[in-house]
Amino acid sequence: MTFRSRTGLALLLTAALTASGCSTVSRLNPFPKKEAPGEVASEGERIAIIAFDQKVEAAEALKGADFFLPDPVAVTQWSLPGGTLENSVEHVAAGGDLSIAWKRGFGKGSDRGAHVTAPPVAANGKIFVMDGEATVSAHDAQSGAEVWKVDLRPEGKRDKEAFGGGVAIADGKLYVASGYRFVAQLNADTGAVGWKVKTEQPIHAAPTVSGGRLFVVAVDNTLLTYDTANGTPSWTYQALSESSRILGASSPAVSGDTLVASFGSGELVALRAANGNDLWNEALSRASRNNALSEIRDIPGRPVIYQGDVFAVSHSGVFAATDLRTGQARWTLPITGITTPWPAGDVVYVVDKTGQVICVARESGQIYWIRDLSVGRGKAKGGMMGLSLGRKKYVSKPVWSSPLLASGKIITVSNQGELVALNAKTGAVEKTMNLGSSVLLGPIAVNGAIYIATDEAQLIALR
C-alpha cells in the first residue's frame, strides 16, 4: 500500500497516527525480555535508556531539576525549513505575547487533490511560501502584503494534480522542489525563474542548499543533487525502496562536508556532500507484531545536527542521538514521531505521535518532563474531525507539529487549529489559542515574529 492517494494529508496522518496510538510502548516489543544494558556500552553498541517494553516516563532523579538553556537570540533570516543547514536554531527571541498581528491568504489550500506541505522560509524582510498547487509567493514580513507570485505548475498533461515540496533561500535565490516533478531556481526579489529542471519522481520535501549544490529527497527514496548555478544534475544516492510511507518528507542537514539525510525506509544516512560517498548508515526502525503501523518506518521529520550529534525520530518508534562522526547511536528511546526534534543547551525536545511533548536530557537520554497535549481530547462530543459511532460522535486526537523554542516557551500547533505554548523548563502550559485554521507545519521565527503556514494556505504572524 502506498500513501500517495488523493485523500487529504491531514486525514491520512490523523487516521494512521490515531490508530497506531492504540498500542502502548509496553506492547511494542516482539522479542523476549533481556537483562537491562550495562552503564557502559562497548564500541558500536547502542545504549537503550528505556527498554522497548517499558513506558516512557520522566526519570525520578530529574523531576523538578533545572537544566541549561541558552539565552534567546534574535534571528534575522530563516533560510531553510529547519532554519539553518544543521536544522538547528537553539533558542530564538520571538513571539512576544503571542498575539495575532495579521493573516494573509497565499493561494490554494489543502483538499482532496492538493496539500500545503512547504514550511515558510524568510530572508531580507520577506516571507516565502508555496501553496497546494506549486504557486510560490513572497510576502512583506511586517504587513503580509504580497510582493510577487509565480505559478510553477507544468503546462503538460502528465501531472494535472500533485502536491508537496518546499522552498529554500541561498545567495539571493529561492530554490523550489515540487510534487509536480521539478526543481527550480527563482530570483528572491522578483520571482523571475532562473532555471527549472524536470525530475523523474515527485518531491514532497523542501530542498537543502549548501556549497553550490541543491539536495532533495524524492518519493522513491532517492537523494538527488543539482548544481545551483544552472540546475545540472550531479550525484545521486538510492536508499532502500519502501512501499508504505508518510505523505510528508524530510530535508537533509549539512555540517561542513557531511550531509545527513533520512528516508521512508527508516534509514538515517551520512554522506560526503561533495560526492555522495557513504560514511555511515543507521536504521531507526523496528517491527512489532502488535502494531502493523510500525511497518511504516519513515523518518518524515528533519534530522538535526547539534553539538556533534544527530537527532532524529521515526514513525517506527525509535528516537536516537547518533554521533555525527562515527554513526554510533549514543542512546535511543522508544518514541514514535513524525516531527523534527529541537535540541538546545542541555536538552532536546520532541513531540510524539500521541501528542506528548517530551523534554530529554541531551547527553544521557533520560527524561526531565512529559506534557501530554491530548489529555481531554478525543472524547465523545461534536467538533472537528468527528467520527460517528452509534449515538456518540468521537473526535480524533489532534496531530501536533514540530516544536519551536522561542523566548522561553516551547510552541507547537495542531491540525485542529490550536496553538500551545509550554514553559520550556517545566512543561507547564502558559498559553493556548485558537488559530482558526488547521496546521501541520511547524512554526518559524524571524525578527521577533512567529510565522505559521496553515493547511488553508493562510500565513499567520504572531508578535
Summary of the structure (lengths in Angstrom):
residues: 463
radius of gyration: 20.7
end to end distance: 43.1
largest distance: 62.1
contacts: 1664
relative contact order: 0.17
helix: 5%
strand: 38%
